[in-house]
């Protein structure tokens, strides 16, 4: 069953976040994920959305999503995101 990573990000240091962005494509390509959306201007239709970036990623299954997130390569670049942004991220099950 597919799973989705939904991330709500508030970038606090654009230059440092750029270091994360620079390394992301190479690392991400090693896993079977698909980057579906990256938006810094989502249109609010209800509630509040105080984030500067929203990301939606699809993986074929939870194991692959976990392999990507826990991989040493991803964690090496994620340290830049940890230092440059506040992130809420969830893994949600898709509909089979």
mmCIF file as gemmi writes it, N, C-alpha and C atoms, coordinates in Angstrom:
data_model
loop_
_atom_site.group_PDB
_atom_site.id
_atom_site.type_symbol
_atom_site.label_atom_id
_atom_site.label_alt_id
_atom_site.label_comp_id
_atom_site.label_asym_id
_atom_site.label_entity_id
_atom_site.label_seq_id
_atom_site.pdbx_PDB_ins_code
_atom_site.Cartn_x
_atom_site.Cartn_y
_atom_site.Cartn_z
_atom_site.occupancy
_atom_site.B_iso_or_equiv
_atom_site.pdbx_formal_charge
_atom_site.auth_seq_id
_atom_site.auth_asym_id
_atom_site.pdbx_PDB_model_num
ATOM 1 N N . UNK Axp A 1 ? 0.846 -1.173 0 1 0 ? 1 A 1
ATOM 2 C CA . UNK Axp A 1 ? 0 0 0 1 0 ? 1 A 1
ATOM 3 C C . UNK Axp A 1 ? 0.895 1.241 0 1 0 ? 1 A 1
ATOM 4 N N . UNK Axp A 2 ? 0.585 2.224 -0.841 1 0 ? 2 A 1
ATOM 5 C CA . UNK Axp A 2 ? 1.402 3.433 -0.854 1 0 ? 2 A 1
ATOM 6 C C . UNK Axp A 2 ? 1.27 4.205 0.456 1 0 ? 2 A 1
ATOM 7 N N . UNK Axp A 3 ? 2.319 4.927 0.798 1 0 ? 3 A 1
ATOM 8 C CA . UNK Axp A 3 ? 2.293 5.829 1.942 1 0 ? 3 A 1
ATOM 9 C C . UNK Axp A 3 ? 2.781 7.192 1.471 1 0 ? 3 A 1
ATOM 10 N N . UNK Axp A 4 ? 2.345 8.207 2.209 1 0 ? 4 A 1
ATOM 11 C CA . UNK Axp A 4 ? 2.69 9.581 1.87 1 0 ? 4 A 1
ATOM 12 C C . UNK Axp A 4 ? 3.363 10.244 3.056 1 0 ? 4 A 1
ATOM 13 N N . UNK Axp A 5 ? 4.379 11.035 2.765 1 0 ? 5 A 1
ATOM 14 C CA . UNK Axp A 5 ? 4.999 11.897 3.764 1 0 ? 5 A 1
ATOM 15 C C . UNK Axp A 5 ? 4.456 13.294 3.491 1 0 ? 5 A 1
ATOM 16 N N . UNK Axp A 6 ? 3.865 13.883 4.507 1 0 ? 6 A 1
ATOM 17 C CA . UNK Axp A 6 ? 3.393 15.262 4.416 1 0 ? 6 A 1
ATOM 18 C C . UNK Axp A 6 ? 4.227 16.062 5.411 1 0 ? 6 A 1
ATOM 19 N N . UNK Axp A 7 ? 4.929 17.063 4.916 1 0 ? 7 A 1
ATOM 20 C CA . UNK Axp A 7 ? 5.785 17.889 5.78 1 0 ? 7 A 1
ATOM 21 C C . UNK Axp A 7 ? 5.345 19.338 5.715 1 0 ? 7 A 1
ATOM 22 N N . UNK Axp A 8 ? 5.214 19.935 6.888 1 0 ? 8 A 1
ATOM 23 C CA . UNK Axp A 8 ? 4.93 21.358 7.032 1 0 ? 8 A 1
ATOM 24 C C . UNK Axp A 8 ? 6.203 21.963 7.619 1 0 ? 8 A 1
ATOM 25 N N . UNK Axp A 9 ? 6.776 22.903 6.912 1 0 ? 9 A 1
ATOM 26 C CA . UNK Axp A 9 ? 8.104 23.402 7.266 1 0 ? 9 A 1
ATOM 27 C C . UNK Axp A 9 ? 8.07 24.92 7.416 1 0 ? 9 A 1
ATOM 28 N N . UNK Axp A 10 ? 8.702 25.403 8.477 1 0 ? 10 A 1
ATOM 29 C CA . UNK Axp A 10 ? 8.929 26.832 8.642 1 0 ? 10 A 1
ATOM 30 C C . UNK Axp A 10 ? 10.438 27.041 8.576 1 0 ? 10 A 1
ATOM 31 N N . UNK Axp A 11 ? 10.885 27.644 7.494 1 0 ? 11 A 1
ATOM 32 C CA . UNK Axp A 11 ? 12.313 27.86 7.273 1 0 ? 11 A 1
ATOM 33 C C . UNK Axp A 11 ? 12.752 29.092 8.047 1 0 ? 11 A 1
ATOM 34 N N . UNK Axp A 12 ? 13.799 28.936 8.855 1 0 ? 12 A 1
ATOM 35 C CA . UNK Axp A 12 ? 14.314 30.042 9.66 1 0 ? 12 A 1
ATOM 36 C C . UNK Axp A 12 ? 15.684 30.526 9.181 1 0 ? 12 A 1
ATOM 37 N N . UNK Axp A 13 ? 16.379 29.717 8.39 1 0 ? 13 A 1
ATOM 38 C CA . UNK Axp A 13 ? 17.695 30.079 7.858 1 0 ? 13 A 1
ATOM 39 C C . UNK Axp A 13 ? 17.756 29.581 6.417 1 0 ? 13 A 1
ATOM 40 N N . UNK Axp A 14 ? 17.406 30.449 5.481 1 0 ? 14 A 1
ATOM 41 C CA . UNK Axp A 14 ? 17.292 30.065 4.073 1 0 ? 14 A 1
ATOM 42 C C . UNK Axp A 14 ? 18.626 29.534 3.513 1 0 ? 14 A 1
ATOM 43 N N . UNK Axp A 15 ? 19.738 30.141 3.859 1 0 ? 15 A 1
ATOM 44 C CA . UNK Axp A 15 ? 21.033 29.69 3.33 1 0 ? 15 A 1
ATOM 45 C C . UNK Axp A 15 ? 21.347 28.266 3.798 1 0 ? 15 A 1
ATOM 46 N N . UNK Axp A 16 ? 21.159 28 5.062 1 0 ? 16 A 1
ATOM 47 C CA . UNK Axp A 16 ? 21.442 26.66 5.594 1 0 ? 16 A 1
ATOM 48 C C . UNK Axp A 16 ? 20.449 25.654 5.019 1 0 ? 16 A 1
ATOM 49 N N . UNK Axp A 17 ? 19.202 26.046 4.85 1 0 ? 17 A 1
ATOM 50 C CA . UNK Axp A 17 ? 18.209 25.165 4.251 1 0 ? 17 A 1
ATOM 51 C C . UNK Axp A 17 ? 18.597 24.831 2.81 1 0 ? 17 A 1
ATOM 52 N N . UNK Axp A 18 ? 19.235 25.775 2.139 1 0 ? 18 A 1
ATOM 53 C CA . UNK Axp A 18 ? 19.725 25.544 0.782 1 0 ? 18 A 1
ATOM 54 C C . UNK Axp A 18 ? 20.73 24.404 0.718 1 0 ? 18 A 1
ATOM 55 N N . UNK Axp A 19 ? 21.493 24.217 1.78 1 0 ? 19 A 1
ATOM 56 C CA . UNK Axp A 19 ? 22.43 23.092 1.826 1 0 ? 19 A 1
ATOM 57 C C . UNK Axp A 19 ? 21.67 21.772 1.851 1 0 ? 19 A 1
ATOM 58 N N . UNK Axp A 20 ? 20.558 21.741 2.552 1 0 ? 20 A 1
ATOM 59 C CA . UNK Axp A 20 ? 19.704 20.558 2.57 1 0 ? 20 A 1
ATOM 60 C C . UNK Axp A 20 ? 19.128 20.316 1.166 1 0 ? 20 A 1
ATOM 61 N N . UNK Axp A 21 ? 18.595 21.367 0.561 1 0 ? 21 A 1
ATOM 62 C CA . UNK Axp A 21 ? 18.003 21.238 -0.768 1 0 ? 21 A 1
ATOM 63 C C . UNK Axp A 21 ? 19.021 20.754 -1.798 1 0 ? 21 A 1
ATOM 64 N N . UNK Axp A 22 ? 20.249 21.22 -1.689 1 0 ? 22 A 1
ATOM 65 C CA . UNK Axp A 22 ? 21.281 20.841 -2.659 1 0 ? 22 A 1
ATOM 66 C C . UNK Axp A 22 ? 21.577 19.339 -2.617 1 0 ? 22 A 1
ATOM 67 N N . UNK Axp A 23 ? 21.537 18.736 -1.445 1 0 ? 23 A 1
ATOM 68 C CA . UNK Axp A 23 ? 21.833 17.316 -1.327 1 0 ? 23 A 1
ATOM 69 C C . UNK Axp A 23 ? 20.634 16.404 -1.475 1 0 ? 23 A 1
ATOM 70 N N . UNK Axp A 24 ? 19.438 16.962 -1.387 1 0 ? 24 A 1
ATOM 71 C CA . UNK Axp A 24 ? 18.228 16.146 -1.372 1 0 ? 24 A 1
ATOM 72 C C . UNK Axp A 24 ? 18.031 15.292 -2.632 1 0 ? 24 A 1
ATOM 73 N N . UNK Axp A 25 ? 18.108 15.849 -3.849 1 0 ? 25 A 1
ATOM 74 C CA . UNK Axp A 25 ? 17.798 15.047 -5.042 1 0 ? 25 A 1
ATOM 75 C C . UNK Axp A 25 ? 18.66 13.79 -5.176 1 0 ? 25 A 1
ATOM 76 N N . UNK Axp A 26 ? 19.938 13.897 -4.938 1 0 ? 26 A 1
ATOM 77 C CA . UNK Axp A 26 ? 20.832 12.749 -5.081 1 0 ? 26 A 1
ATOM 78 C C . UNK Axp A 26 ? 20.481 11.642 -4.092 1 0 ? 26 A 1
ATOM 79 N N . UNK Axp A 27 ? 20.226 12.018 -2.85 1 0 ? 27 A 1
ATOM 80 C CA . UNK Axp A 27 ? 19.867 11.028 -1.832 1 0 ? 27 A 1
ATOM 81 C C . UNK Axp A 27 ? 18.489 10.442 -2.134 1 0 ? 27 A 1
ATOM 82 N N . UNK Axp A 28 ? 17.533 11.282 -2.438 1 0 ? 28 A 1
ATOM 83 C CA . UNK Axp A 28 ? 16.163 10.847 -2.675 1 0 ? 28 A 1
ATOM 84 C C . UNK Axp A 28 ? 16.085 9.874 -3.849 1 0 ? 28 A 1
ATOM 85 N N . UNK Axp A 29 ? 16.913 10.074 -4.872 1 0 ? 29 A 1
ATOM 86 C CA . UNK Axp A 29 ? 16.895 9.228 -6.07 1 0 ? 29 A 1
ATOM 87 C C . UNK Axp A 29 ? 17.236 7.771 -5.764 1 0 ? 29 A 1
ATOM 88 N N . UNK Axp A 30 ? 17.866 7.498 -4.643 1 0 ? 30 A 1
ATOM 89 C CA . UNK Axp A 30 ? 18.254 6.13 -4.282 1 0 ? 30 A 1
ATOM 90 C C . UNK Axp A 30 ? 17.081 5.31 -3.757 1 0 ? 30 A 1
ATOM 91 N N . UNK Axp A 31 ? 15.975 5.958 -3.497 1 0 ? 31 A 1
ATOM 92 C CA . UNK Axp A 31 ? 14.806 5.295 -2.937 1 0 ? 31 A 1
ATOM 93 C C . UNK Axp A 31 ? 13.659 5.418 -3.931 1 0 ? 31 A 1
ATOM 94 N N . UNK Axp A 32 ? 12.614 4.699 -3.757 1 0 ? 32 A 1
ATOM 95 C CA . UNK Axp A 32 ? 11.559 4.656 -4.77 1 0 ? 32 A 1
ATOM 96 C C . UNK Axp A 32 ? 10.447 5.662 -4.49 1 0 ? 32 A 1
ATOM 97 N N . UNK Axp A 33 ? 10.829 6.781 -3.929 1 0 ? 33 A 1
ATOM 98 C CA . UNK Axp A 33 ? 9.848 7.815 -3.629 1 0 ? 33 A 1
ATOM 99 C C . UNK Axp A 33 ? 9.571 8.688 -4.833 1 0 ? 33 A 1
ATOM 100 N N . UNK Axp A 34 ? 8.465 9.388 -4.76 1 0 ? 34 A 1
ATOM 101 C CA . UNK Axp A 34 ? 8.095 10.34 -5.796 1 0 ? 34 A 1
ATOM 102 C C . UNK Axp A 34 ? 7.71 11.652 -5.12 1 0 ? 34 A 1
ATOM 103 N N . UNK Axp A 35 ? 8.423 12.703 -5.463 1 0 ? 35 A 1
ATOM 104 C CA . UNK Axp A 35 ? 8.129 14.023 -4.928 1 0 ? 35 A 1
ATOM 105 C C . UNK Axp A 35 ? 6.926 14.558 -5.688 1 0 ? 35 A 1
ATOM 106 N N . UNK Axp A 36 ? 5.788 14.67 -5.013 1 0 ? 36 A 1
ATOM 107 C CA . UNK Axp A 36 ? 4.543 15.063 -5.665 1 0 ? 36 A 1
ATOM 108 C C . UNK Axp A 36 ? 4.289 16.56 -5.624 1 0 ? 36 A 1
ATOM 109 N N . UNK Axp A 37 ? 4.689 17.222 -4.535 1 0 ? 37 A 1
ATOM 110 C CA . UNK Axp A 37 ? 4.433 18.66 -4.425 1 0 ? 37 A 1
ATOM 111 C C . UNK Axp A 37 ? 5.415 19.301 -3.457 1 0 ? 37 A 1
ATOM 112 N N . UNK Axp A 38 ? 5.865 20.474 -3.835 1 0 ? 38 A 1
ATOM 113 C CA . UNK Axp A 38 ? 6.637 21.359 -2.962 1 0 ? 38 A 1
ATOM 114 C C . UNK Axp A 38 ? 6.067 22.746 -3.223 1 0 ? 38 A 1
ATOM 115 N N . UNK Axp A 39 ? 5.532 23.359 -2.183 1 0 ? 39 A 1
ATOM 116 C CA . UNK Axp A 39 ? 4.841 24.628 -2.395 1 0 ? 39 A 1
ATOM 117 C C . UNK Axp A 39 ? 5.152 25.588 -1.26 1 0 ? 39 A 1
ATOM 118 N N . UNK Axp A 40 ? 5.556 26.782 -1.621 1 0 ? 40 A 1
ATOM 119 C CA . UNK Axp A 40 ? 5.798 27.82 -0.623 1 0 ? 40 A 1
ATOM 120 C C . UNK Axp A 40 ? 4.642 28.813 -0.56 1 0 ? 40 A 1
ATOM 121 N N . UNK Axp A 41 ? 3.61 28.58 -1.359 1 0 ? 41 A 1
ATOM 122 C CA . UNK Axp A 41 ? 2.443 29.463 -1.355 1 0 ? 41 A 1
ATOM 123 C C . UNK Axp A 41 ? 1.16 28.658 -1.498 1 0 ? 41 A 1
ATOM 124 N N . UNK Axp A 42 ? 0.921 27.682 -0.619 1 0 ? 42 A 1
ATOM 125 C CA . UNK Axp A 42 ? -0.339 26.942 -0.751 1 0 ? 42 A 1
ATOM 126 C C . UNK Axp A 42 ? -1.525 27.861 -0.497 1 0 ? 42 A 1
ATOM 127 N N . UNK Axp A 43 ? -2.623 27.571 -1.148 1 0 ? 43 A 1
ATOM 128 C CA . UNK Axp A 43 ? -3.831 28.377 -0.974 1 0 ? 43 A 1
ATOM 129 C C . UNK Axp A 43 ? -4.636 27.83 0.197 1 0 ? 43 A 1
ATOM 130 N N . UNK Axp A 44 ? -4.759 28.629 1.202 1 0 ? 44 A 1
ATOM 131 C CA . UNK Axp A 44 ? -5.482 28.244 2.413 1 0 ? 44 A 1
ATOM 132 C C . UNK Axp A 44 ? -6.974 28.188 2.126 1 0 ? 44 A 1
ATOM 133 N N . UNK Axp A 45 ? -7.598 27.052 2.455 1 0 ? 45 A 1
ATOM 134 C CA . UNK Axp A 45 ? -9.047 26.955 2.267 1 0 ? 45 A 1
ATOM 135 C C . UNK Axp A 45 ? -9.784 26.809 3.595 1 0 ? 45 A 1
ATOM 136 N N . UNK Axp A 46 ? -9.019 26.519 4.668 1 0 ? 46 A 1
ATOM 137 C CA . UNK Axp A 46 ? -9.652 26.427 5.982 1 0 ? 46 A 1
ATOM 138 C C . UNK Axp A 46 ? -8.574 26.451 7.057 1 0 ? 46 A 1
ATOM 139 N N . UNK Axp A 47 ? -8.85 27.092 8.172 1 0 ? 47 A 1
ATOM 140 C CA . UNK Axp A 47 ? -7.944 27.102 9.312 1 0 ? 47 A 1
ATOM 141 C C . UNK Axp A 47 ? -6.758 28.026 9.125 1 0 ? 47 A 1
ATOM 142 N N . UNK Axp A 48 ? -5.643 27.643 9.74 1 0 ? 48 A 1
ATOM 143 C CA . UNK Axp A 48 ? -4.411 28.439 9.689 1 0 ? 48 A 1
ATOM 144 C C . UNK Axp A 48 ? -3.3 27.596 9.09 1 0 ? 48 A 1
ATOM 145 N N . UNK Axp A 49 ? -2.386 28.238 8.408 1 0 ? 49 A 1
ATOM 146 C CA . UNK Axp A 49 ? -1.255 27.538 7.79 1 0 ? 49 A 1
ATOM 147 C C . UNK Axp A 49 ? -0.045 28.455 7.861 1 0 ? 49 A 1
ATOM 148 N N . UNK Axp A 50 ? 0.638 28.472 8.997 1 0 ? 50 A 1
ATOM 149 C CA . UNK Axp A 50 ? 1.735 29.421 9.19 1 0 ? 50 A 1
ATOM 150 C C . UNK Axp A 50 ? 3.096 28.938 8.671 1 0 ? 50 A 1
ATOM 151 N N . UNK Axp A 51 ? 3.106 27.956 7.787 1 0 ? 51 A 1
ATOM 152 C CA . UNK Axp A 51 ? 4.365 27.35 7.339 1 0 ? 51 A 1
ATOM 153 C C . UNK Axp A 51 ? 4.855 28.012 6.057 1 0 ? 51 A 1
ATOM 154 N N . UNK Axp A 52 ? 6.166 28 5.86 1 0 ? 52 A 1
ATOM 155 C CA . UNK Axp A 52 ? 6.744 28.612 4.668 1 0 ? 52 A 1
ATOM 156 C C . UNK Axp A 52 ? 6.918 27.61 3.531 1 0 ? 52 A 1
ATOM 157 N N . UNK Axp A 53 ? 6.741 26.322 3.82 1 0 ? 53 A 1
ATOM 158 C CA . UNK Axp A 53 ? 6.893 25.308 2.77 1 0 ? 53 A 1
ATOM 159 C C . UNK Axp A 53 ? 6.071 24.087 3.15 1 0 ? 53 A 1
ATOM 160 N N . UNK Axp A 54 ? 5.438 23.495 2.146 1 0 ? 54 A 1
ATOM 161 C CA . UNK Axp A 54 ? 4.694 22.266 2.331 1 0 ? 54 A 1
ATOM 162 C C . UNK Axp A 54 ? 5.187 21.269 1.292 1 0 ? 54 A 1
ATOM 163 N N . UNK Axp A 55 ? 5.417 20.032 1.737 1 0 ? 55 A 1
ATOM 164 C CA . UNK Axp A 55 ? 5.968 19.004 0.853 1 0 ? 55 A 1
ATOM 165 C C . UNK Axp A 55 ? 5.101 17.754 0.939 1 0 ? 55 A 1
ATOM 166 N N . UNK Axp A 56 ? 4.881 17.124 -0.208 1 0 ? 56 A 1
ATOM 167 C CA . UNK Axp A 56 ? 4.139 15.868 -0.288 1 0 ? 56 A 1
ATOM 168 C C . UNK Axp A 56 ? 4.958 14.866 -1.087 1 0 ? 56 A 1
ATOM 169 N N . UNK Axp A 57 ? 5.247 13.724 -0.472 1 0 ? 57 A 1
ATOM 170 C CA . UNK Axp A 57 ? 6.053 12.676 -1.101 1 0 ? 57 A 1
ATOM 171 C C . UNK Axp A 57 ? 5.281 11.363 -1.029 1 0 ? 57 A 1
ATOM 172 N N . UNK Axp A 58 ? 5.336 10.57 -2.098 1 0 ? 58 A 1
ATOM 173 C CA . UNK Axp A 58 ? 4.714 9.241 -2.1 1 0 ? 58 A 1
ATOM 174 C C . UNK Axp A 58 ? 5.8 8.172 -2.185 1 0 ? 58 A 1
ATOM 175 N N . UNK Axp A 59 ? 5.64 7.123 -1.394 1 0 ? 59 A 1
ATOM 176 C CA . UNK Axp A 59 ? 6.491 5.939 -1.455 1 0 ? 59 A 1
ATOM 177 C C . UNK Axp A 59 ? 5.611 4.732 -1.736 1 0 ? 59 A 1
ATOM 178 N N . UNK Axp A 60 ? 6.151 3.689 -2.358 1 0 ? 60 A 1
ATOM 179 C CA . UNK Axp A 60 ? 5.328 2.521 -2.668 1 0 ? 60 A 1
ATOM 180 C C . UNK Axp A 60 ? 4.845 1.776 -1.422 1 0 ? 60 A 1
ATOM 181 N N . UNK Axp A 61 ? 5.603 1.906 -0.33 1 0 ? 61 A 1
ATOM 182 C CA . UNK Axp A 61 ? 5.189 1.248 0.92 1 0 ? 61 A 1
ATOM 183 C C . UNK Axp A 61 ? 5.935 1.885 2.093 1 0 ? 61 A 1
ATOM 184 N N . UNK Axp A 62 ? 5.483 1.531 3.285 1 0 ? 62 A 1
ATOM 185 C CA . UNK Axp A 62 ? 6.062 2.122 4.498 1 0 ? 62 A 1
ATOM 186 C C . UNK Axp A 62 ? 7.526 1.737 4.692 1 0 ? 62 A 1
ATOM 187 N N . UNK Axp A 63 ? 7.879 0.505 4.328 1 0 ? 63 A 1
ATOM 188 C CA . UNK Axp A 63 ? 9.272 0.08 4.479 1 0 ? 63 A 1
ATOM 189 C C . UNK Axp A 63 ? 10.22 0.975 3.688 1 0 ? 63 A 1
ATOM 190 N N . UNK Axp A 64 ? 9.837 1.308 2.455 1 0 ? 64 A 1
ATOM 191 C CA . UNK Axp A 64 ? 10.706 2.154 1.628 1 0 ? 64 A 1
ATOM 192 C C . UNK Axp A 64 ? 10.8 3.567 2.196 1 0 ? 64 A 1
ATOM 193 N N . UNK Axp A 65 ? 9.689 4.093 2.695 1 0 ? 65 A 1
ATOM 194 C CA . UNK Axp A 65 ? 9.713 5.424 3.316 1 0 ? 65 A 1
ATOM 195 C C . UNK Axp A 65 ? 10.636 5.424 4.528 1 0 ? 65 A 1
ATOM 196 N N . UNK Axp A 66 ? 10.55 4.386 5.327 1 0 ? 66 A 1
ATOM 197 C CA . UNK Axp A 66 ? 11.417 4.297 6.507 1 0 ? 66 A 1
ATOM 198 C C . UNK Axp A 66 ? 12.878 4.107 6.133 1 0 ? 66 A 1
ATOM 199 N N . UNK Axp A 67 ? 13.13 3.327 5.084 1 0 ? 67 A 1
ATOM 200 C CA . UNK Axp A 67 ? 14.524 3.151 4.626 1 0 ? 67 A 1
ATOM 201 C C . UNK Axp A 67 ? 15.122 4.489 4.211 1 0 ? 67 A 1
ATOM 202 N N . UNK Axp A 68 ? 14.347 5.29 3.471 1 0 ? 68 A 1
ATOM 203 C CA . UNK Axp A 68 ? 14.816 6.613 3.047 1 0 ? 68 A 1
ATOM 204 C C . UNK Axp A 68 ? 15.091 7.503 4.256 1 0 ? 68 A 1
ATOM 205 N N . UNK Axp A 69 ? 14.11 7.639 5.127 1 0 ? 69 A 1
ATOM 206 C CA . UNK Axp A 69 ? 14.257 8.567 6.245 1 0 ? 69 A 1
ATOM 207 C C . UNK Axp A 69 ? 15.378 8.162 7.195 1 0 ? 69 A 1
ATOM 208 N N . UNK Axp A 70 ? 15.523 6.881 7.459 1 0 ? 70 A 1
ATOM 209 C CA . UNK Axp A 70 ? 16.531 6.409 8.411 1 0 ? 70 A 1
ATOM 210 C C . UNK Axp A 70 ? 17.914 6.224 7.795 1 0 ? 70 A 1
ATOM 211 N N . UNK Axp A 71 ? 18.018 6.365 6.476 1 0 ? 71 A 1
ATOM 212 C CA . UNK Axp A 71 ? 19.309 6.104 5.819 1 0 ? 71 A 1
ATOM 213 C C . UNK Axp A 71 ? 20.379 7.081 6.301 1 0 ? 71 A 1
ATOM 214 N N . UNK Axp A 72 ? 21.605 6.599 6.413 1 0 ? 72 A 1
ATOM 215 C CA . UNK Axp A 72 ? 22.707 7.485 6.805 1 0 ? 72 A 1
ATOM 216 C C . UNK Axp A 72 ? 22.868 8.669 5.845 1 0 ? 72 A 1
ATOM 217 N N . UNK Axp A 73 ? 22.609 8.439 4.548 1 0 ? 73 A 1
ATOM 218 C CA . UNK Axp A 73 ? 22.751 9.52 3.561 1 0 ? 73 A 1
ATOM 219 C C . UNK Axp A 73 ? 21.729 10.624 3.815 1 0 ? 73 A 1
ATOM 220 N N . UNK Axp A 74 ? 20.483 10.229 4.087 1 0 ? 74 A 1
ATOM 221 C CA . UNK Axp A 74 ? 19.466 11.245 4.335 1 0 ? 74 A 1
ATOM 222 C C . UNK Axp A 74 ? 19.728 11.962 5.658 1 0 ? 74 A 1
ATOM 223 N N . UNK Axp A 75 ? 20.053 11.23 6.679 1 0 ? 75 A 1
ATOM 224 C CA . UNK Axp A 75 ? 20.301 11.853 7.979 1 0 ? 75 A 1
ATOM 225 C C . UNK Axp A 75 ? 21.483 12.825 7.909 1 0 ? 75 A 1
ATOM 226 N N . UNK Axp A 76 ? 22.449 12.544 7.038 1 0 ? 76 A 1
ATOM 227 C CA . UNK Axp A 76 ? 23.6 13.449 6.88 1 0 ? 76 A 1
ATOM 228 C C . UNK Axp A 76 ? 23.173 14.803 6.318 1 0 ? 76 A 1
ATOM 229 N N . UNK Axp A 77 ? 22.227 14.799 5.365 1 0 ? 77 A 1
ATOM 230 C CA . UNK Axp A 77 ? 21.777 16.096 4.839 1 0 ? 77 A 1
ATOM 231 C C . UNK Axp A 77 ? 20.673 16.688 5.704 1 0 ? 77 A 1
ATOM 232 N N . UNK Axp A 78 ? 19.893 15.847 6.372 1 0 ? 78 A 1
ATOM 233 C CA . UNK Axp A 78 ? 18.788 16.341 7.195 1 0 ? 78 A 1
ATOM 234 C C . UNK Axp A 78 ? 19.282 17.23 8.329 1 0 ? 78 A 1
ATOM 235 N N . UNK Axp A 79 ? 20.512 17.061 8.751 1 0 ? 79 A 1
ATOM 236 C CA . UNK Axp A 79 ? 21.044 17.907 9.829 1 0 ? 79 A 1
ATOM 237 C C . UNK Axp A 79 ? 20.983 19.385 9.442 1 0 ? 79 A 1
ATOM 238 N N . UNK Axp A 80 ? 21.105 19.668 8.148 1 0 ? 80 A 1
ATOM 239 C CA . UNK Axp A 80 ? 20.983 21.06 7.69 1 0 ? 80 A 1
ATOM 240 C C . UNK Axp A 80 ? 19.537 21.549 7.863 1 0 ? 80 A 1
ATOM 241 N N . UNK Axp A 81 ? 18.58 20.69 7.548 1 0 ? 81 A 1
ATOM 242 C CA . UNK Axp A 81 ? 17.174 21.061 7.736 1 0 ? 81 A 1
ATOM 243 C C . UNK Axp A 81 ? 16.857 21.228 9.216 1 0 ? 81 A 1
ATOM 244 N N . UNK Axp A 82 ? 17.375 20.317 10.044 1 0 ? 82 A 1
ATOM 245 C CA . UNK Axp A 82 ? 17.137 20.414 11.491 1 0 ? 82 A 1
ATOM 246 C C . UNK Axp A 82 ? 17.628 21.761 12.03 1 0 ? 82 A 1
ATOM 247 N N . UNK Axp A 83 ? 18.759 22.233 11.498 1 0 ? 83 A 1
ATOM 248 C CA . UNK Axp A 83 ? 19.341 23.493 11.971 1 0 ? 83 A 1
ATOM 249 C C . UNK Axp A 83 ? 18.662 24.722 11.364 1 0 ? 83 A 1
ATOM 250 N N . UNK Axp A 84 ? 18 24.546 10.23 1 0 ? 84 A 1
ATOM 251 C CA . UNK Axp A 84 ? 17.496 25.692 9.476 1 0 ? 84 A 1
ATOM 252 C C . UNK Axp A 84 ? 15.984 25.822 9.432 1 0 ? 84 A 1
ATOM 253 N N . UNK Axp A 85 ? 15.28 24.884 10.06 1 0 ? 85 A 1
ATOM 254 C CA . UNK Axp A 85 ? 13.829 24.921 9.949 1 0 ? 85 A 1
ATOM 255 C C . UNK Axp A 85 ? 13.17 24.158 11.09 1 0 ? 85 A 1
ATOM 256 N N . UNK Axp A 86 ? 11.91 24.471 11.297 1 0 ? 86 A 1
ATOM 257 C CA . UNK Axp A 86 ? 11.054 23.686 12.191 1 0 ? 86 A 1
ATOM 258 C C . UNK Axp A 86 ? 10.111 22.902 11.289 1 0 ? 86 A 1
ATOM 259 N N . UNK Axp A 87 ? 10.019 21.621 11.55 1 0 ? 87 A 1
ATOM 260 C CA . UNK Axp A 87 ? 9.244 20.753 10.654 1 0 ? 87 A 1
ATOM 261 C C . UNK Axp A 87 ? 8.265 19.889 11.434 1 0 ? 87 A 1
ATOM 262 N N . UNK Axp A 88 ? 7.054 19.794 10.898 1 0 ? 88 A 1
ATOM 263 C CA . UNK Axp A 88 ? 6.081 18.782 11.312 1 0 ? 88 A 1
ATOM 264 C C . UNK Axp A 88 ? 5.996 17.833 10.118 1 0 ? 88 A 1
ATOM 265 N N . UNK Axp A 89 ? 6.142 16.54 10.362 1 0 ? 89 A 1
ATOM 266 C CA . UNK Axp A 89 ? 6.05 15.578 9.265 1 0 ? 89 A 1
ATOM 267 C C . UNK Axp A 89 ? 5.291 14.35 9.737 1 0 ? 89 A 1
ATOM 268 N N . UNK Axp A 90 ? 4.433 13.854 8.868 1 0 ? 90 A 1
ATOM 269 C CA . UNK Axp A 90 ? 3.67 12.644 9.174 1 0 ? 90 A 1
ATOM 270 C C . UNK Axp A 90 ? 3.762 11.676 8.008 1 0 ? 90 A 1
ATOM 271 N N . UNK Axp A 91 ? 3.589 10.421 8.33 1 0 ? 91 A 1
ATOM 272 C CA . UNK Axp A 91 ? 3.501 9.357 7.345 1 0 ? 91 A 1
ATOM 273 C C . UNK Axp A 91 ? 2.056 8.882 7.367 1 0 ? 91 A 1
ATOM 274 N N . UNK Axp A 92 ? 1.37 8.962 6.235 1 0 ? 92 A 1
ATOM 275 C CA . UNK Axp A 92 ? -0.035 8.546 6.187 1 0 ? 92 A 1
ATOM 276 C C . UNK Axp A 92 ? -0.206 7.453 5.14 1 0 ? 92 A 1
ATOM 277 N N . UNK Axp A 93 ? -1.09 6.511 5.451 1 0 ? 93 A 1
ATOM 278 C CA . UNK Axp A 93 ? -1.36 5.414 4.529 1 0 ? 93 A 1
ATOM 279 C C . UNK Axp A 93 ? -2.23 5.895 3.385 1 0 ? 93 A 1
ATOM 280 N N . UNK Axp A 94 ? -1.876 5.435 2.197 1 0 ? 94 A 1
ATOM 281 C CA . UNK Axp A 94 ? -2.698 5.719 1.032 1 0 ? 94 A 1
ATOM 282 C C . UNK Axp A 94 ? -3.853 4.73 0.962 1 0 ? 94 A 1
ATOM 283 N N . UNK Axp A 95 ? -4.657 4.909 -0.021 1 0 ? 95 A 1
ATOM 284 C CA . UNK Axp A 95 ? -5.774 4.005 -0.261 1 0 ? 95 A 1
ATOM 285 C C . UNK Axp A 95 ? -5.337 3.001 -1.305 1 0 ? 95 A 1
ATOM 286 N N . UNK Axp A 96 ? -5.455 1.745 -0.993 1 0 ? 96 A 1
ATOM 287 C CA . UNK Axp A 96 ? -4.991 0.697 -1.906 1 0 ? 96 A 1
ATOM 288 C C . UNK Axp A 96 ? -5.826 0.626 -3.156 1 0 ? 96 A 1
